[in-house]
Amino acid sequence: MSKIPRVRLRPGKAEKLRSQRHPWLFSGAFAPDAIAEAGDTVAITDEHGNPIAYGHWDPDHPIRARIFAWQSTTLSPNQAFWHQHWEKALHLRQNLALQTNSYRLLNSEGDHSPGIIVDIYDDVAVLQLRTPGARRLQPTLIRFLQKHLPLSGIYLRGEKIEDSAWVAGTPKPFVILTEYGLRFKVSIETGQKTGFFLDQRENRYLLQRYAHGRSVANFFAYTGGFTVHAAAAGATRLLSVEIMEEPASLIAENLARNNLTHIPHTLWVEDAFSALDRLPPQEWEVIILDPPAFTHHQDALPQALRGYRHINRQALRLLPPGGLLFTFSCSGHVTPQLFRDVLFQAAMEADRPIQILHFLHAPPDHPIDFFHPQGEYLKGFVLRVD
């Protein structure tokens, strides 16, 4: 391995870094002579040259360095280092006793592997490598996966479909995901995120506790994860609203795959905002709102908050007394407190008394670095209208 560049912090920055341990260091934290190539592993030092941590460098991004190891002694982040590092992540998942054949193996900063997402779908691994440092580790990561898991194929998901490709094994465009005894068809090559919303697994299962004997409307339904769980619990009837035709076409297939076609199901392929605006009041006893992130940028946050407030206000107005709202935000720019504030405003505008039954979040195969609150992107509530 070539010599690791040392990048020096500005005077006074090291003490704050040690006390906060946040894994993101912005460009203003570094001295003018802090220079390295995109994707380089760098030793981050105080103003006197004493090492504090190791990270990946990105000279073209405001987040100049992403820390993967807090260590003041010499570190050699070679293949052996990373394989040992990822073995810990694998052991964590193996000890969780997850009721599924599909899970998140590496969760970026949550597993001290910045920029790296690895989701396992049965015998297929789907990778997202979001930073130059993560992309440098692609060969090392593929060797690790092939060594430790019985995989038929490995798919690299780029930001665009045309930037995606099978990088190892045999292409397998579709897999069957199982969770809590239910089966779902997952499109590896064209599905949202890495193919399915693995982070909602436990929340879908929680819905089964409340859906029996109730009518359930699922907005932003994607391929019907919440719809199928509601049907399995014994919902009386179902509505799924999904604007994209391809995932919407899989909802009926997933219901049939689980022998649940006897539950009356209606599919609306349309925008969820317009569907909420025209839905008759008190017709649906449980409503699920699981929208995509309304913003990926801080500048668009006010508009996103208006969107969250609108759909939640409409849902709360529609529910009958005793009705339930499962509501989520998956935007990293919307903090848990900010989302709660938005729901407070929506409840006030809907003029409905509300009880909180559950605070919701991602499952334990999506761990969060305690010092990286931005990793807590998924947050949700189960609300009861009194």
Residue pairs with C-beta under 8 A, 6 or more apart in sequence:
1 76
1 77
1 78
4 40
4 41
4 42
4 43
4 54
4 75
4 77
5 35
5 36
5 40
5 42
5 43
5 57
6 42
6 43
6 45
6 49
6 51
7 30
7 31
7 34
7 35
7 36
7 42
7 43
7 44
7 45
7 57
7 65
8 30
8 31
8 33
8 34
8 45
8 46
8 47
8 49
9 17
9 25
9 29
9 30
9 31
9 34
9 44
9 45
9 46
9 47
9 52
10 28
10 29
10 30
10 31
10 47
11 47
12 47
13 29
13 46
13 47
14 45
14 46
14 47
14 50
14 52
17 25
17 29
17 44
17 52
17 53
18 52
20 371
21 70
21 371
22 371
22 372
23 55
23 66
23 67
23 68
23 109
23 112
23 114
23 369
23 371
23 372
24 63
24 65
24 66
24 67
24 372
24 374
25 44
25 55
25 63
25 64
25 65
25 66
25 67
26 62
26 63
26 64
27 62
27 64
29 64
30 64
30 65
31 47
34 64
35 59
36 42
36 57
36 59
37 57
37 59
38 57
38 58
38 59
38 60
38 132
39 56
39 57
39 58
39 131
39 132
39 133
39 135
39 136
40 56
40 57
40 133
41 54
41 55
41 56
41 57
41 77
41 133
42 54
42 55
42 56
42 57
42 65
43 51
43 53
43 54
43 75
44 51
44 52
44 53
44 54
44 55
44 65
44 67
45 51
45 52
46 52
50 72
51 71
51 72
51 73
51 74
52 70
52 72
53 67
53 69
53 70
53 71
54 67
54 68
54 69
54 71
54 75
54 77
55 65
55 66
55 67
55 68
55 69
55 114
55 133
56 65
56 66
56 68
56 114
56 115
56 131
56 132
56 133
56 134
56 136
57 64
57 65
57 132
57 133
58 64
58 65
58 66
58 131
58 132
58 133
61 131
66 109
66 114
66 115
66 131
66 133
67 114
68 77
68 85
68 112
68 113
68 114
69 75
69 77
69 112
75 81
79 140
79 143
82 137
82 140
82 141
82 144
83 140
83 143
83 144
83 147
85 112
85 113
86 105
86 106
86 111
86 113
86 141
86 144
86 148
87 148
89 105
89 106
89 111
89 113
90 105
90 148
90 149
92 364
92 365
92 367
93 103
93 104
93 105
93 365
96 103
96 364
96 365
98 201
98 363
98 365
99 179
99 180
99 181
99 205
100 177
100 178
100 179
100 180
100 201
101 121
101 122
101 177
101 178
102 119
102 120
102 121
102 122
102 175
102 177
102 178
102 179
102 186
102 196
102 198
103 119
103 120
103 198
103 365
104 117
104 118
104 119
104 120
104 198
104 199
104 365
104 366
105 118
105 119
105 120
105 125
105 365
106 113
106 116
106 117
106 118
107 113
107 117
107 365
107 366
107 367
107 368
107 375
108 114
108 115
108 116
108 117
108 130
108 375
109 369
109 372
109 374
109 375
110 366
110 367
110 368
110 369
110 372
110 375
111 367
112 369
113 134
114 131
114 133
114 134
115 129
115 130
115 131
115 133
115 134
115 135
116 127
116 128
116 129
116 130
116 134
116 137
116 141
117 127
117 128
117 129
117 130
117 194
118 125
118 126
118 127
118 128
118 141
118 145
119 125
119 126
119 193
119 194
119 195
119 198
120 126
120 149
121 175
121 177
121 186
121 188
121 194
121 195
121 196
122 175
122 176
122 177
123 150
123 151
123 152
123 153
123 172
123 175
124 151
124 152
124 153
124 154
124 155
124 172
124 175
124 188
125 145
125 149
125 151
125 153
125 154
125 155
126 154
126 155
126 156
126 157
126 188
126 194
126 195
127 138
127 141
127 154
127 155
127 156
127 157
127 167
128 156
128 157
128 194
129 135
129 137
129 138
129 141
129 156
138 156
138 167
142 154
142 167
142 168
145 151
145 154
145 168
146 154
146 168
151 168
151 169
152 169
152 170
152 172
153 166
153 168
153 169
153 170
153 171
153 172
154 166
154 167
154 168
154 169
155 164
155 165
155 166
155 167
155 171
155 188
155 189
156 164
156 165
156 166
156 167
157 164
157 194
158 164
158 165
161 189
161 190
164 189
172 188
173 187
173 188
173 189
174 185
174 186
174 187
174 188
175 185
175 186
175 188
175 195
176 183
176 184
176 185
176 186
176 257
177 183
177 184
177 185
177 186
177 196
178 184
179 201
179 204
179 205
180 201
180 205
180 208
180 229
181 232
182 228
182 229
182 232
182 258
183 254
183 257
183 258
184 196
184 223
184 224
184 225
184 228
184 254
184 257
185 223
185 250
185 253
185 254
185 257
186 195
186 196
186 223
187 195
187 246
187 250
188 194
188 195
190 246
191 223
191 247
192 222
192 247
192 292
196 223
196 225
197 222
197 225
197 290
198 363
198 365
198 366
199 330
199 362
199 363
199 366
199 378
200 225
200 226
200 290
200 328
200 378
201 363
202 363
203 326
203 328
203 360
203 380
204 225
204 226
204 229
205 229
206 358
206 360
206 382
207 216
207 226
207 229
207 230
207 233
207 286
207 288
207 326
208 229
208 230
208 232
208 233
209 233
210 233
210 286
210 324
210 382
211 229
211 230
211 233
211 234
211 235
211 286
212 233
212 234
212 235
213 234
213 235
213 236
214 235
214 236
214 285
214 286
214 324
215 235
215 236
215 237
215 238
215 239
215 283
215 284
215 285
215 286
216 226
216 227
216 230
216 235
216 237
216 238
216 239
216 284
216 285
216 286
216 287
216 288
217 238
217 239
217 241
217 279
217 284
217 286
217 287
217 288
218 224
218 226
218 227
218 230
218 238
218 239
218 240
218 241
218 288
218 290
219 241
219 272
219 275
219 276
219 287
219 288
219 289
219 290
219 291
219 311
219 315
220 241
220 242
220 272
220 289
220 290
220 291
220 292
221 227
221 240
221 241
221 242
221 247
221 248
221 251
221 288
221 290
222 242
222 244
222 247
222 290
223 247
223 248
223 250
223 251
223 254
224 240
224 250
224 251
224 254
224 255
226 288
226 290
226 326
227 238
227 240
227 251
227 254
227 255
227 265
228 251
228 254
228 255
228 258
228 260
230 238
230 286
231 238
231 255
231 258
231 260
231 263
231 265
232 258
232 260
235 263
235 286
236 263
236 264
237 263
237 264
237 265
237 266
238 263
238 264
238 265
238 266
239 265
239 266
239 267
239 268
239 284
240 248
240 251
240 265
240 266
240 267
240 268
241 267
241 268
241 270
241 272
241 275
242 248
242 251
242 267
242 268
242 269
243 269
243 270
243 271
243 272
244 269
245 269
248 267
248 269
251 265
251 267
252 261
252 265
252 267
255 261
255 263
255 265
268 275
272 289
272 291
272 311
273 307
273 310
273 311
276 311
276 314
276 315
276 318
277 314
279 314
279 318
280 318
281 317
281 318
281 320
282 318
282 319
282 320
282 323
283 318
284 318
284 319
284 323
285 319
285 320
285 322
285 323
285 324
286 323
286 324
286 325
286 326
287 315
287 318
287 319
287 323
287 324
287 325
287 326
288 325
288 326
288 327
289 311
289 312
289 315
289 325
289 326
289 327
289 328
290 326
290 328
290 330
291 307
291 308
291 311
291 328
291 329
291 330
292 330
293 304
293 329
293 330
293 331
293 332
293 377
294 300
294 303
294 304
294 307
294 308
294 329
294 331
294 334
295 301
295 303
295 304
295 331
295 333
295 334
296 331
296 333
297 333
298 333
301 333
301 334
304 331
304 333
304 334
305 334
305 338
305 342
308 329
308 334
308 339
308 342
308 346
309 342
309 345
309 346
309 349
310 346
312 325
312 327
312 342
312 343
312 346
312 347
313 345
313 346
313 347
313 349
313 350
315 325
315 327
316 325
316 346
316 347
316 350
316 352
316 354
316 383
316 385
317 350
317 352
319 325
319 352
319 385
320 385
321 385
321 386
322 384
322 385
322 386
323 384
323 385
324 357
324 382
324 383
324 384
324 385
325 381
325 382
325 383
325 384
325 385
326 360
326 380
326 381
326 382
327 343
327 380
327 381
327 383
328 360
328 378
328 379
328 380
329 339
329 378
329 379
329 380
330 377
330 378
331 377
332 374
332 375
332 377
334 342
334 379
335 373
335 376
336 376
336 379
339 379
339 381
340 381
343 354
343 381
343 383
347 354
347 383
352 385
352 386
353 385
353 386
354 383
354 384
354 385
354 386
355 383
355 384
355 386
356 381
356 382
356 383
356 384
357 381
357 382
357 383
357 384
358 381
358 382
359 379
359 380
359 381
360 378
360 379
360 380
360 381
360 382
361 376
361 378
361 379
361 380
362 368
362 377
362 378
366 378
368 375
368 376
369 375
